[in-house]
Amino acid sequence: MNILAVGPSMTPKYSQWRDQRVNDNIPVLNPETARSLEEHLQVLPSEIEIIKQDFEKRSLELGKKIEQLEEEKMQLGLDVDIQKLEAEKLRKGKSKAEEDLDSLKTDYKKLRRSMRTAGLGKTSKQWRQEIQEEKTKHHGRNSAVELKASLRKIKELK
């Protein structure tokens, strides 16, 4: 079957639509958005690949941070060990000093006892008082001797 078209069979609306459709299918080169052939051929990474790259990057950063924290932990562990050793050394020194102090106290008590026994542990006030008592005793003896001598003389005179 043959179709024969007589006169303008296209409506103005159809013509406009057809002009737009034809023009829409023709790529227009825009110099601002033009990309090189390498850019056109470059494979864009998928969303999963981007997430994977971010994950690997973050994992690497966290791995470095973990290594750093482990190093700090080791250093702190060494510091704690040093502090424990120093504390133990100080405890031993304190125990030794306390033993020495107890020994000195015991020796001091023994020395004080022996000084009291020997009479050397008196204060200067005690020594003065003892000297005064001795003088009084001797003075009293001298007086008694003098009284006896006086009594003899009196008896002789009678």
C-alpha positions in Angstrom: 0.0 0.0 0.0 1.2 3.3 -1.0 0.5 6.4 1.0 0.4 9.6 -0.7 0.9 12.7 1.3 -0.7 15.8 -0.1 0.1 19.2 1.4 1.6 19.8 4.8 0.8 16.7 6.8 2.9 17.8 9.8 1.3 20.1 12.3 3.3 22.9 13.8 3.4 21.2 17.2 4.8 18.0 15.7 7.5 20.0 13.8 8.6 21.7 17.0 8.8 18.4 18.9 10.7 16.9 16.1 13.2 19.8 15.9 13.8 19.5 19.7 14.2 15.8 19.6 16.7 15.9 16.8 18.6 18.6 18.5 18.5 16.8 21.8 20.2 13.8 20.3 23.2 15.8 18.9 25.9 16.2 21.4 27.1 19.7 21.7 30.8 20.3 22.7 31.1 22.8 25.5 34.7 23.9 26.1 34.1 24.6 29.8 33.0 21.0 30.5 35.1 19.3 27.9 37.2 16.4 29.2 40.1 14.6 27.7 39.8 11.2 26.2 41.6 9.7 29.3 39.1 11.3 31.6 36.2 9.8 29.5 37.8 6.4 29.6 38.7 6.5 33.3 36.8 4.0 35.3 35.0 5.7 38.2 35.2 3.7 41.4 32.0 2.3 42.7 30.6 3.3 46.1 31.8 0.1 47.6 35.3 0.7 46.4 35.3 4.2 47.8 34.0 2.9 51.2 36.7 0.1 51.0 39.5 2.7 50.4 38.2 4.8 53.3 38.1 1.8 55.5 41.6 0.8 54.6 42.9 4.3 55.1 41.1 4.5 58.5 42.4 1.0 59.4 45.9 2.0 58.6 45.6 5.2 60.8 44.1 3.1 63.6 46.9 0.5 63.3 49.5 3.3 63.7 47.6 4.7 66.7 47.5 1.2 68.2 51.3 0.8 67.7 51.8 4.2 69.3 49.6 3.3 72.3 51.3 0.0 72.7 54.7 1.7 72.8 53.4 4.2 75.4 51.9 1.2 77.4 55.4 -0.5 77.3 57.1 2.7 78.4 54.5 3.2 81.2 55.0 -0.4 82.2 58.7 0.2 82.4 58.1 3.3 84.4 55.9 1.4 86.8 58.5 -1.3 87.2 61.2 1.3 88.0 58.8 3.0 90.5 58.2 -0.4 92.2 61.9 -1.1 92.4 62.6 2.3 93.9 59.7 1.9 96.4 61.0 -1.6 97.4 64.5 -0.1 97.8 63.1 2.7 100.0 61.1 0.2 102.1 64.3 -1.8 102.7 66.2 1.3 103.6 63.4 2.4 106.0 63.4 -1.1 107.6 67.2 -0.9 108.0 66.9 2.6 109.5 64.2 1.5 111.9 66.4 -1.5 113.0 69.3 0.8 113.5 67.2 3.3 115.5 65.9 0.4 117.7 69.5 -0.8 118.2 70.6 2.8 119.1 67.7 3.2 121.6 68.7 -0.1 123.2 72.3 0.9 123.4 71.4 4.3 124.8 69.2 2.7 127.5 72.1 0.4 128.5 74.5 3.3 128.6 72.1 5.4 130.7 71.7 2.4 133.1 75.5 1.9 133.4 76.0 5.7 133.9 73.4 5.7 136.7 75.0 2.7 138.3 78.4 4.4 138.1 76.9 7.7 139.3 77.9 9.5 136.1 74.3 10.1 134.9 73.6 13.0 137.2 72.8 16.5 136.0 74.9 19.5 137.1 72.1 20.5 139.5 72.2 17.0 141.1 76.0 17.2 141.4 75.8 20.6 143.1 73.2 19.2 145.5 75.3 16.2 146.3 78.4 18.3 146.9 76.3 20.6 149.2 75.1 17.5 151.1 78.7 16.2 151.5 79.8 19.6 152.8 77.0 19.6 155.3 77.9 16.1 156.4 81.5 17.0 156.8 80.6 20.3 158.5 78.4 18.3 160.8 81.1 15.8 161.5 83.6 18.6 162.2 81.1 20.2 164.6 80.6 16.8 166.4 84.4 16.3 166.6 84.7 19.8 168.0 81.9 19.2 170.5 83.6 16.0 171.7 86.9 17.8 172.0 85.2 20.6 174.0 83.5 18.1 176.3 86.8 16.4 177.0 88.4 19.7 177.8 85.5 20.5 180.2 85.9 17.1 181.8 89.6 17.6 182.2 89.0 21.0 183.8 86.7 19.5 186.4 
